[in-house]
Amino acid sequence: MARYIARIRNLIPGMRNSDSNIPPQGVSVDMGEGVYGKEKDQQKMSFYNPLDPVPKYEFYAKDTWSGRIKSTRPSLDILRKPPDPDDLPSPPEEDGRPKVKLVRFGWVLGVMIRCMLNIWGVIMYLRLPWITSQAGIILTCVIIFMSVTITTITATSVSAISTNGKVYSGGTYFMISRSLGPEFGAPIGLLFAFANALACSLNTVGFAETVRDVLKDNGAQMVDDVNDVRIIGAITVVILLCITFAGMAWEAKAQILFFIALLLSLVNYFVGTVIPPGKEKQALGFFGYRAEIFVENLLPSFRGKDGSFFRMFSIFFPSATGILSGVNICGDLKDPSGGIPKGTLLAIFWTTLSYLLISVTVAASVVRDASGNLSDSLSLNSSIPCTGLGCKFGWNFDQCEQNRTCNFGLANHFQVLATVSGSGHLITIGIFAATLSSALGFLVSAPKIFQCLCKDNIYPYIGFFGKGYGKNQEPLRGYMLMFTIALAFILIGDLNTIAPLISNFFLCSYGLINFSCFHASLTKSPGWRPQYHYFSKWTSLFAAFLSFILMFLFTWWAAVVTFAIVLFLLGYVTYKKPHVNWGTSYQASFYNMALSFSMSLTGVEDHVKNFRPQCLVLTGPPNVRPALVDFVGTFTKNISLMICGNIIMEDEKSCFPQHSTDMLVDWLNQRKVRSFYTSFTADSLKEGAHHLMQASGLGKLKPNTLVLGYKMNWQECKPESLQDYVNTISDAFDSSYGIAVLRMMDGLNVMDDLHSAGRSSAIDNLAFDADEVPQCERDETDRNSDISDDGSNEQVRSVFQTKQGRKSIDIYWISDDGGLTLLVPYLLTRRNRWKKSKLRVFILGGRETMEEDRKDMKMLLKRFRLEIEDIVVLTDVDKTPLAKNLQRYEETIAPFRLSEEQTGGDIQELKRPWKVSNKDLEAIKPKVERTVRLNEIIKKNSIHAALVVISLPVLDVTCPSSLYMAWLDALSYGIHCPVLLIRGNQENVMTFYCQ
């Protein structure tokens, strides 16, 4: 038998023998996750079944990027009906492919520095002082704070989306498309890639302007101002393209050099503001910190064709648009989920602080208008009358102010920071670093986004540009396309014309990102579990509306064109209906709408992210088992389907009045339980449950989990009733349902209380045995609870209607069932009365590997984004249980045992499926001993728990019904709090992937 089991373990995918020394198969990729890269090929099994594995990371991973082998858990068929070893396929052979080490970046270099470099761009050096002169210090600060408000809220939305599963390359497009679906994601992905290409051209033009000014100062102009910018910009973008072709590693090294140059230039500027200016600098309008200059520059002084608040806003806004630089290369980050929130928000903080300091300091030390002529000094022209602000500092700039011919000062000279700084050359270097780093960053980001869009094959004829080259799958063709677009806009040669166009596209993208976060939060999908909690769906909605409104206030015609393009692309995707399934909030919202418009859900495919435990609850009349109704209603209310099923026996049909259904629905409504109620007439519980499982629901609103109460009287009831109960569980397994069995010490049935209170017994259903001890805890109902009993003195309260306080929910995850054992407790903690409860997970393990087991489970739960209070590894399950507990088990099974005489010859007795032979007992003895021991551990560890959740053993088709019930009894006996025995159908219901 041992050989047989070992062979099956070796042949079933994901069940390789733990003693095998064969190295992991396939290409192993080092993702910086050292814990998983050192994985040993060890397989631990549940003691329920030698083929039943314990929870394992590889069952949920869909690739081998973590360095582990992709594994598959055994199906229910394999667990219940072990296959013939001769029918199993041969194990896969090793392909001998080498490991590949990819280039990965941490949060500092990959996110924070990259974002800061893209935020610190051409606008800060060449337009921020000019914007301050036009709008004044107060309105400039308003512009900065409004921009930062949008970008900060967008950053929190991005952080929430990026921490709600593993994000691959594609950045903004990937997140929007996987959140809102291809209908919105594809158009925005196209526009955002285009916006990044435009941002590259913007910064390249800024660099070209600076180079042109340096050449003019040295008398080396090539053609004229505009054409010089075009020539220099074209040469620059070609050089940047060559750097990107060299690969991400070279691009990262170049970014570090740019960052150092930027910091030196900023330090140089602030040092220059405190150095007393000489005559040359005073002639240019710089007089050091003066209160008069600060007061004069507080209020706006709009001039020229660009002289308006929203025009200034639109020109400044691109300087805040580098916040997604880290997201755009998320596929190249070591830890996107942890790095993106931290790096992006820190980058926003430091750059905002620098913008405010530059704006205030330059406006406190430089006048708006200056001639630049040394001859305008009052010491040389003391007889000429003077009225301007410069007069107070010994300079007469009245003539050029009146004639609007001043070439220097805040309002006229774009190189003011070079004038103020200690060394103008360092500022020039800083401008070069800021513009080139931003241009390089955007040139890298745009093809990465476009490559992901190409690979998704949403639009025709663009797949050519998505081909990747090298170990990092660099989109070289995409680089060439974005280079062409950037070059085309560089030929415009005017910074103030390009900036508002970029603002338009970025605002549209930011609006959609915030709406994605709002929509995902609004749908309340169980798959929406971001690790980043510091966001609000309402602030995201506010930022989305603000972004769309500003688009029209900035450049209304560009906003109209953008929306027209989006609507056209959206219509195309909606018409084509691409065959993709990403588990989006768009699909999740269909589920909520389906409560009223169920037909809308028929065209949506299933996805693990949108899985919900849709429960068929065998309550009988719901008012008879209120605790069972309250328990399921707690975690399904407003997010999932709940159907209370009542199976009426043929001979009891006359006992049910015609209006009983209305009475029970009224009872559910009065109790505020969101559930459907259905009854079914059948000859047995199994038959009725089978038909309910097959026929209940509509389309996607169909149960996938069967919930029933534990049969307290299984030892005293008729054997046929016991067999019927176990057959119901077996039939649910055959139908690939998840199973949940709720047990309470005092039972679930409150029929005696209903009778003693003089209430109608017309809706009592004897198909659900009434021999249980009533349960009627009278704890005070929580006023803020999800289920209320206001005005319902006719109802029995249950323990699930009270606040659970800080008690724990203890999860004994003995077997990997796909995650339903974890999902239900997690959904409970999202309710008011359970929200303070802490989740604790108990797993099986060995003493030697205890820390490794805990570390593995901690990483798996972290990937699930579950806040687990503690992880306990049970290492002493194999110890011999107490003799009295074993004796109790033997006493429970004794009435069902076959005597020696019956075993030898009574054919009729042998045919009874509830009878247990000595052979059956001997086969299950090791399992039972470990089960009894586990029960002892549970009673010791979970004495203060509010709920104990245990993996339900899978029912073998050959197992006698009494033996299975004795097994469940031994597992859950004597636990003071409610016990939930639960088992999924071996399909994943938890995921740590964004897609």
CORGIWO-V21934 format. One record per pair of residues at least 24 apart in sequence whose ideal C-beta (glycine too) atoms are under 8 Angstrom apart, sorted by the first residue. I is the first residue (numbers start at 1). J is the second residue. If there is no record, write none. Layout:
<<I/J> <I/J>>
This chain:
<<4/85> <5/50> <5/51> <7/85> <8/51> <8/82> <8/83> <8/85> <8/88> <9/43> <9/50> <9/51> <10/91> <11/85> <11/88> <11/89> <11/90> <11/91> <12/51> <12/72> <12/74> <12/78> <12/88> <13/71> <13/72> <13/92> <14/53> <14/58> <14/59> <14/69> <14/70> <14/71> <14/72> <14/73> <14/74> <15/43> <15/51> <15/53> <15/71> <15/74> <16/41> <16/43> <16/69> <16/91> <17/43> <18/42> <18/43> <18/44> <22/94> <23/94> <24/64> <24/67> <24/68> <24/69> <25/69> <25/92> <25/94> <25/95> <26/64> <26/69> <26/70> <26/95> <26/97> <27/64> <27/97> <27/98> <27/99> <27/100> <28/64> <28/67> <28/99> <28/100> <29/64> <29/65> <29/67> <29/99> <29/100> <29/101> <29/102> <30/67> <30/99> <30/100> <30/101> <30/102> <31/65> <31/66> <31/67> <31/102> <31/104> <31/334> <32/104> <32/334> <32/335> <33/66> <33/67> <33/859> <35/855> <35/856> <35/859> <36/66> <36/67> <36/68> <36/859> <37/66> <37/67> <39/67> <39/68> <39/69> <41/69> <42/849> <44/844> <44/845> <44/846> <44/853> <46/814> <46/815> <46/844> <46/951> <47/814> <47/844> <47/877> <47/926> <47/927> <47/930> <47/931> <48/814> <48/815> <48/927> <48/951> <48/953> <48/954> <49/79> <49/815> <49/953> <49/954> <49/956> <51/78> <51/79> <51/82> <52/79> <52/815> <52/954> <53/815> <53/816> <54/813> <54/814> <54/815> <54/816> <54/843> <54/844> <55/813> <55/815> <55/816> <55/843> <55/857> <55/860> <56/816> <56/860> <57/856> <57/859> <57/860> <57/863> <59/816> <59/818> <59/988> <60/819> <60/860> <60/863> <60/864> <60/988> <60/990> <60/991> <60/992> <61/992> <62/993> <73/816> <73/818> <73/986> <74/986> <75/986> <76/733> <76/736> <76/954> <76/985> <76/986> <79/954> <79/956> <79/986> <80/733> <80/954> <80/955> <80/956> <80/957> <81/957> <100/471> <102/332> <102/471> <102/472> <103/247> <103/248> <103/249> <103/252> <103/332> <103/471> <103/472> <104/332> <104/333> <104/334> <105/252> <105/329> <105/332> <105/333> <105/334> <106/333> <106/334> <106/335> <106/339> <107/326> <107/333> <107/335> <107/338> <107/339> <107/340> <107/342> <107/343> <108/343> <109/252> <109/255> <109/256> <110/252> <110/326> <110/329> <110/332> <110/333> <110/334> <110/339> <110/343> <111/325> <111/326> <111/333> <111/339> <111/340> <111/342> <111/343> <111/344> <111/347> <112/326> <112/342> <112/343> <112/344> <112/346> <112/347> <113/255> <113/256> <113/259> <113/347> <114/255> <114/325> <114/326> <114/329> <114/343> <114/441> <115/322> <115/323> <115/325> <115/326> <115/343> <115/344> <115/347> <115/348> <115/351> <116/259> <116/262> <116/322> <116/347> <116/350> <116/351> <117/255> <117/258> <117/259> <117/262> <117/322> <117/325> <117/434> <117/437> <117/438> <117/441> <118/321> <118/322> <118/325> <118/437> <118/438> <118/441> <118/442> <119/319> <119/320> <119/321> <119/322> <119/323> <119/347> <119/348> <119/351> <120/262> <120/319> <120/322> <120/351> <120/354> <120/434> <120/437> <120/438> <121/202> <121/203> <121/206> <121/318> <121/319> <121/322> <121/434> <121/435> <121/438> <122/202> <122/203> <122/205> <122/206> <122/207> <122/319> <122/431> <122/434> <122/435> <122/438> <122/495> <123/206> <123/315> <123/316> <123/318> <123/319> <123/499> <124/319> <124/354> <124/355> <124/358> <124/434> <125/206> <125/210> <125/417> <125/427> <125/430> <125/431> <125/434> <125/435> <126/206> <126/209> <126/210> <126/414> <126/415> <126/431> <126/495> <127/315> <127/316> <127/319> <127/414> <127/495> <127/499> <128/316> <128/319> <128/355> <128/358> <128/359> <128/362> <129/358> <129/359> <129/362> <129/363> <129/366> <129/410> <129/414> <129/416> <129/417> <130/410> <130/411> <130/414> <130/416> <131/312> <131/315> <131/316> <132/297> <132/359> <132/362> <132/363> <132/410> <133/297> <133/301> <133/363> <133/368> <133/409> <133/410> <133/411> <134/300> <134/301> <134/302> <134/303> <134/306> <134/307> <134/312> <134/411> <135/300> <135/302> <135/309> <135/312> <136/297> <136/298> <136/299> <136/300> <136/301> <136/363> <137/294> <137/297> <137/298> <137/359> <137/360> <137/363> <138/298> <138/299> <138/300> <139/300> <139/309> <139/312> <140/312> <140/359> <140/363> <141/356> <141/359> <141/360> <143/309> <143/312> <143/313> <143/316> <144/316> <144/352> <144/355> <144/356> <144/359> <146/313> <147/313> <147/316> <147/317> <147/319> <147/320> <148/320> <148/348> <148/352> <149/543> <149/546> <150/320> <150/507> <150/510> <150/543> <150/546> <150/547> <150/550> <151/320> <151/321> <151/323> <151/348> <151/510> <152/345> <152/348> <153/514> <153/539> <153/540> <153/542> <153/543> <154/323> <154/510> <154/513> <154/514> <154/543> <155/323> <155/341> <155/344> <155/345> <155/348> <156/341> <156/345> <156/517> <156/532> <156/534> <156/535> <156/539> <156/540> <157/513> <157/514> <157/516> <157/517> <157/518> <157/535> <157/540> <157/543> <158/323> <158/324> <158/327> <158/340> <158/344> <158/513> <158/517> <159/340> <159/341> <159/344> <159/345> <159/530> <159/532> <159/534> <159/535> <160/517> <160/520> <160/521> <160/530> <160/532> <160/535> <161/513> <161/516> <161/517> <161/520> <161/530> <161/994> <162/327> <162/330> <162/336> <162/337> <162/340> <162/341> <162/532> <162/994> <163/337> <163/338> <163/340> <163/341> <163/530> <163/531> <163/532> <163/865> <164/520> <164/527> <164/528> <164/529> <164/530> <164/531> <164/865> <164/994> <165/609> <165/865> <165/991> <165/992> <165/993> <165/994> <165/995> <166/336> <166/337> <166/863> <166/992> <166/993> <166/994> <167/327> <167/330> <167/331> <167/336> <167/337> <167/994> <168/330> <168/331> <168/452> <168/994> <168/995> <169/329> <169/330> <169/331> <169/332> <169/448> <169/451> <169/452> <169/473> <170/330> <170/331> <170/448> <170/449> <170/451> <170/452> <170/453> <171/324> <171/327> <171/328> <171/329> <171/330> <171/445> <171/448> <171/449> <171/452> <172/324> <172/327> <172/328> <172/449> <172/509> <172/513> <173/449> <173/452> <173/453> <174/330> <174/452> <174/994> <175/327> <175/513> <175/516> <175/994> <176/509> <176/512> <176/513> <176/516> <177/456> <177/582> <177/584> <178/582> <178/583> <178/584> <178/994> <178/995> <179/516> <179/517> <179/519> <179/520> <179/584> <179/585> <180/512> <180/515> <180/516> <180/519> <180/584> <180/585> <180/586> <181/582> <181/584> <181/586> <181/587> <182/456> <182/458> <182/573> <182/578> <182/580> <182/582> <183/570> <183/573> <183/574> <183/586> <184/512> <184/516> <184/570> <184/586> <186/453> <186/456> <186/458> <186/459> <186/569> <186/573> <187/565> <187/566> <187/569> <187/570> <187/573> <188/508> <188/509> <188/512> <188/566> <189/449> <189/450> <189/452> <189/453> <190/450> <190/453> <190/459> <190/569> <191/505> <191/508> <191/509> <191/562> <191/565> <191/566> <192/449> <192/505> <192/506> <192/509> <193/446> <193/447> <193/449> <193/450> <193/453> <193/482> <194/446> <194/485> <194/505> <195/502> <195/505> <195/506> <195/509> <196/328> <196/442> <196/443> <196/445> <196/446> <196/449> <196/482> <197/442> <197/443> <197/446> <197/482> <197/485> <197/486> <197/489> <198/485> <198/486> <198/489> <198/498> <198/501> <198/502> <198/505> <199/318> <199/321> <199/438> <199/439> <199/442> <199/502> <199/506> <200/237> <200/240> <200/438> <200/439> <200/440> <200/442> <200/443> <200/446> <200/482> <200/486> <201/233> <201/237> <201/439> <201/485> <201/486> <201/487> <201/488> <201/489> <201/490> <201/492> <201/498> <202/318> <202/489> <202/495> <202/498> <202/499> <202/502> <203/434> <203/435> <203/436> <203/438> <203/439> <203/442> <204/233> <204/236> <204/237> <204/240> <204/435> <204/439> <204/486> <204/490> <205/229> <205/233> <205/490> <205/492> <205/493> <205/494> <205/495> <205/498> <206/431> <206/435> <206/495> <207/232> <207/233> <207/236> <207/431> <207/432> <207/435> <207/436> <207/439> <208/232> <208/233> <208/236> <208/490> <208/493> <209/414> <209/495> <210/415> <210/428> <210/431> <210/432> <210/435> <213/414> <213/415> <214/428> <226/493> <226/494> <227/493> <229/490> <229/493> <230/490> <230/491> <230/493> <233/490> <233/493> <234/487> <234/490> <234/491> <236/436> <236/439> <237/439> <237/443> <237/483> <237/486> <237/487> <237/490> <238/483> <240/436> <240/439> <240/440> <240/443> <241/443> <241/479> <241/480> <241/483> <243/440> <244/440> <244/443> <244/444> <244/447> <244/474> <244/479> <245/474> <245/476> <245/479> <247/470> <247/472> <247/474> <248/329> <248/332> <248/444> <248/472> <248/474> <251/440> <251/444> <254/437> <254/440> <255/437> <255/440> <255/441> <257/433> <258/433> <258/434> <258/436> <258/437> <258/440> <259/433> <259/437> <261/429> <261/430> <261/432> <261/433> <262/430> <262/433> <262/434> <262/437> <264/426> <264/429> <264/430> <265/421> <265/426> <265/427> <265/429> <265/430> <265/431> <265/433> <265/434> <266/354> <266/430> <268/421> <268/422> <268/423> <268/426> <268/427> <268/430> <269/358> <269/417> <269/420> <269/421> <269/422> <269/427> <269/430> <270/357> <270/361> <271/421> <271/422> <272/420> <272/421> <272/422> <272/423> <273/361> <273/362> <273/365> <273/420> <275/422> <279/374> <279/377> <280/374> <281/419> <281/420> <282/377> <282/393> <282/394> <282/395> <283/370> <283/371> <283/372> <283/373> <283/374> <283/376> <283/377> <283/395> <283/408> <284/370> <284/372> <284/408> <284/409> <284/413> <284/419> <285/366> <285/367> <285/368> <285/369> <285/370> <285/390> <285/397> <285/408> <285/409> <285/410> <285/413> <285/416> <285/419> <286/365> <286/366> <286/416> <286/419> <286/420> <287/365> <287/366> <287/367> <287/393> <288/365> <289/361> <289/364> <289/365> <290/364> <290/365> <290/393> <292/389> <292/392> <293/363> <293/364> <293/365> <293/366> <293/367> <293/389> <294/363> <294/364> <296/367> <296/368> <296/389> <297/363> <297/364> <297/368> <297/410> <301/368> <301/411> <303/411> <306/496> <310/550> <310/553> <310/554> <311/500> <311/554> <313/550> <313/553> <313/554> <314/499> <314/500> <314/503> <314/504> <314/554> <314/555> <315/496> <315/499> <315/500> <315/503> <317/499> <317/503> <317/506> <317/507> <317/550> <317/554> <318/499> <318/502> <318/503> <318/506> <319/355> <320/351> <321/502> <321/503> <321/506> <322/347> <322/438> <322/441> <323/347> <323/348> <324/445> <324/509> <325/441> <325/442> <325/445> <328/444> <328/445> <328/448> <328/449> <329/444> <329/445> <329/448> <331/448> <332/472> <337/531> <338/531> <341/532> <358/417> <362/410> <362/416> <362/417> <362/420> <363/410> <365/420> <366/409> <366/410> <366/416> <366/419> <366/420> <367/397> <367/409> <367/410> <368/409> <368/410> <368/411> <369/397> <369/400> <369/401> <369/406> <369/408> <369/409> <369/411> <369/412> <370/395> <370/397> <370/400> <370/406> <370/408> <370/409> <370/412> <370/413> <371/397> <371/399> <371/400> <371/405> <371/406> <371/407> <371/408> <372/407> <372/408> <443/479> <443/482> <443/483> <443/486> <446/478> <446/482> <447/475> <447/478> <447/479> <447/481> <447/482> <448/475> <448/478> <450/475> <450/478> <450/481> <450/482> <451/475> <451/478> <454/478> <456/578> <456/580> <457/578> <458/573> <458/578> <458/580> <459/569> <459/572> <500/554> <500/555> <500/558> <501/555> <501/558> <503/550> <503/554> <503/555> <504/551> <504/554> <504/555> <504/558> <504/559> <504/562> <505/562> <507/547> <507/548> <507/550> <507/551> <507/554> <508/547> <508/548> <508/551> <508/559> <508/562> <508/563> <508/566> <510/543> <510/544> <510/547> <511/543> <511/544> <511/545> <511/547> <511/548> <511/551> <512/544> <514/540> <514/541> <514/543> <514/544> <514/547> <515/540> <515/541> <515/544> <516/585> <518/544> <519/585> <519/586> <519/589> <520/585> <520/588> <522/585> <522/589> <523/585> <523/588> <523/589> <523/591> <523/592> <524/588> <524/592> <524/638> <524/639> <525/585> <525/588> <525/591> <525/609> <525/610> <525/612> <525/639> <526/610> <526/611> <526/612> <526/639> <526/640> <526/823> <526/826> <526/827> <527/583> <527/588> <527/607> <527/608> <527/609> <527/610> <527/611> <527/991> <528/585> <528/588> <529/826> <529/864> <529/865> <529/866> <530/865> <531/862> <531/865> <581/605> <581/607> <582/607> <582/995> <583/607> <583/608> <583/609> <583/610> <583/991> <583/995> <591/700> <594/699> <594/700> <594/701> <595/701> <598/698> <598/699> <598/701> <599/699> <601/699> <601/700> <601/701> <602/699> <602/700> <604/700> <606/700> <608/988> <608/989> <608/990> <608/991> <609/991> <609/993> <611/823> <611/989> <612/636> <612/639> <612/640> <612/641> <613/640> <613/704> <613/705> <613/738> <613/820> <613/823> <613/824> <613/827> <613/989> <614/640> <614/641> <614/642> <614/697> <614/701> <614/702> <614/703> <614/704> <614/705> <615/640> <615/641> <615/642> <615/643> <615/703> <615/705> <615/706> <615/707> <615/740> <616/643> <616/645> <616/692> <616/693> <616/696> <616/703> <616/705> <616/706> <616/707> <616/737> <617/642> <617/643> <617/644> <617/645> <617/675> <617/707> <617/708> <618/645> <618/647> <618/685> <618/689> <618/706> <618/707> <618/708> <618/709> <618/728> <618/768> <619/644> <619/645> <619/646> <619/709> <619/768> <620/646> <620/647> <620/765> <620/767> <620/768> <621/646> <621/660> <621/664> <621/763> <621/764> <621/765> <622/646> <622/664> <622/667> <622/668> <622/673> <622/675> <622/677> <623/664> <623/667> <623/754> <623/763> <623/795> <623/796> <624/749> <624/750> <624/751> <624/754> <624/763> <624/764> <624/765> <624/768> <624/770> <625/709> <625/748> <625/749> <625/750> <625/768> <626/671> <626/750> <626/795> <626/796> <626/797> <626/798> <627/742> <627/744> <627/748> <627/750> <627/775> <627/798> <627/799> <627/800> <627/978> <628/707> <628/708> <628/709> <628/742> <628/748> <629/668> <629/671> <629/673> <629/675> <630/671> <630/673> <630/787> <630/798> <630/800> <630/801> <631/742> <631/798> <631/800> <631/978> <631/980> <632/675> <632/707> <633/671> <633/673> <633/674> <633/675> <633/786> <633/787> <634/786> <634/787> <634/800> <634/828> <634/831> <634/833> <634/834> <635/824> <635/827> <635/828> <635/830> <635/831> <636/674> <636/675> <636/827> <637/673> <637/674> <637/786> <637/787> <637/831> <638/674> <639/827> <640/827> <641/676> <641/697> <641/701> <641/702> <641/703> <642/673> <642/674> <642/675> <642/676> <643/675> <643/676> <643/677> <643/678> <643/692> <643/696> <643/697> <643/703> <644/668> <644/675> <644/676> <644/677> <644/678> <645/678> <645/679> <645/680> <645/688> <645/689> <645/692> <645/696> <646/677> <646/678> <646/679> <646/680> <646/765> <647/679> <647/680> <647/681> <647/682> <647/685> <647/688> <647/689> <647/692> <647/765> <647/767> <647/768> <648/679> <648/680> <648/681> <648/682> <648/688> <648/765> <648/767> <649/681> <649/682> <649/683> <649/684> <649/766> <649/767> <650/681> <650/682> <650/683> <652/765> <652/766> <652/767> <653/681> <655/762> <655/764> <656/762> <656/763> <656/765> <657/762> <657/763> <660/762> <660/763> <663/760> <663/763> <664/763> <667/795> <670/791> <670/792> <670/794> <670/795> <671/787> <671/788> <671/789> <671/792> <671/795> <672/786> <672/787> <672/788> <673/787> <684/724> <685/721> <685/724> <685/725> <685/728> <685/767> <685/768> <686/724> <686/727> <686/728> <686/731> <688/767> <689/728> <689/731> <689/732> <690/728> <690/731> <690/735> <693/731> <693/732> <693/735> <693/737> <694/735> <703/737> <704/737> <704/738> <704/985> <705/737> <705/738> <705/739> <705/740> <705/820> <706/732> <706/737> <706/738> <706/739> <706/740> <707/740> <707/741> <707/742> <708/740> <708/741> <708/742> <709/741> <709/742> <709/743> <709/747> <709/748> <709/749> <709/768> <710/741> <710/742> <710/743> <710/744> <710/748> <710/968> <710/972> <710/979> <710/981> <711/769> <711/965> <712/743> <712/747> <712/748> <712/749> <712/769> <712/771> <712/772> <712/773> <713/769> <713/771> <713/772> <714/962> <714/965> <714/969> <715/892> <715/895> <716/771> <717/769> <717/771> <719/912> <719/914> <719/962> <721/769> <722/914> <722/961> <722/962> <722/965> <723/913> <723/914> <723/961> <725/961> <725/965> <726/955> <726/961> <726/964> <726/965> <727/961> <729/955> <729/964> <730/955> <730/957> <733/954> <733/955> <733/985> <736/985> <736/987> <737/985> <738/817> <738/820> <738/982> <738/983> <738/984> <738/985> <739/952> <739/981> <739/982> <739/983> <740/824> <740/952> <740/980> <740/981> <740/982> <740/983> <741/952> <741/968> <741/980> <741/981> <741/982> <742/978> <742/979> <742/980> <742/981> <743/972> <743/975> <743/978> <743/979> <743/980> <743/981> <744/775> <744/799> <744/978> <744/979> <745/974> <745/975> <745/976> <746/773> <746/774> <746/775> <746/776> <747/772> <747/773> <747/774> <747/775> <748/772> <748/775> <749/773> <749/774> <749/775> <750/774> <750/775> <750/776> <750/796> <753/796> <754/796> <757/794> <759/794> <777/802> <782/832> <782/833> <784/832> <784/833> <785/831> <785/832> <785/833> <786/831> <786/832> <786/833> <799/978> <800/978> <801/833> <802/833> <803/832> <803/833> <803/836> <804/833> <804/834> <804/836> <804/837> <804/946> <804/947> <805/836> <805/837> <805/946> <806/836> <806/837> <806/838> <807/837> <807/944> <807/945> <807/946> <808/837> <808/838> <808/839> <808/840> <808/869> <808/942> <808/944> <808/945> <808/946> <809/834> <809/837> <809/838> <809/839> <809/840> <809/945> <809/946> <809/947> <809/948> <809/949> <810/840> <810/842> <810/938> <810/941> <810/942> <810/945> <810/947> <810/948> <810/949> <811/839> <811/840> <811/841> <811/842> <811/949> <812/842> <812/934> <812/938> <812/948> <812/949> <812/950> <812/951> <813/841> <813/842> <813/843> <813/951> <814/843> <814/844> <814/934> <814/950> <814/951> <815/951> <815/953> <815/954> <815/983> <817/951> <817/982> <817/983> <817/984> <817/985> <817/986> <818/984> <818/985> <818/986> <818/987> <818/988> <818/989> <818/990> <819/864> <819/984> <819/988> <819/989> <819/990> <820/982> <820/983> <820/984> <820/985> <820/989> <821/949> <821/951> <821/982> <821/983> <821/984> <822/861> <822/864> <822/866> <822/990> <823/989> <823/990> <824/949> <824/980> <824/982> <825/947> <825/949> <826/866> <828/947> <834/946> <837/946> <837/947> <838/869> <838/870> <839/866> <839/867> <839/868> <839/869> <840/868> <840/869> <840/870> <840/871> <840/872> <840/945> <841/868> <841/870> <841/871> <841/872> <842/871> <842/872> <842/873> <842/874> <842/941> <843/871> <843/872> <843/873> <843/874> <844/873> <844/874> <844/877> <845/873> <845/874> <845/875> <846/875> <847/875> <850/875> <863/992> <864/990> <864/991> <864/992> <865/992> <872/941> <874/934> <874/937> <876/933> <876/937> <877/930> <877/933> <877/934> <877/937> <878/930> <878/933> <879/933> <880/929> <880/933> <881/929> <881/932> <881/933> <881/935> <881/936> <882/936> <885/932> <885/935> <885/936> <885/970> <886/929> <886/932> <888/973> <889/928> <889/932> <889/966> <889/969> <889/970> <892/966> <892/969> <892/970> <893/921> <893/962> <893/963> <893/966> <896/960> <896/962> <896/963> <896/966> <897/921> <913/960> <913/961> <914/960> <914/961> <914/962> <915/960> <915/962> <916/960> <916/962> <916/963> <920/959> <920/960> <920/963> <921/963> <924/959> <924/963> <924/967> <927/953> <927/967> <928/966> <928/967> <928/970> <931/967> <931/970> <931/971> <932/970> <934/971> <935/970> <935/971> <935/972> <935/973> <935/974> <935/975> <938/975> <939/974> <939/975> <942/975> <942/977> <943/976> <945/977> <946/977> <946/978> <947/977> <947/978> <947/979> <947/980> <948/972> <948/975> <948/977> <948/978> <948/979> <948/980> <949/979> <949/980> <949/982> <950/979> <950/980> <950/981> <950/982> <951/981> <951/982> <951/983> <952/981> <952/982> <952/983> <953/983> <954/983>>
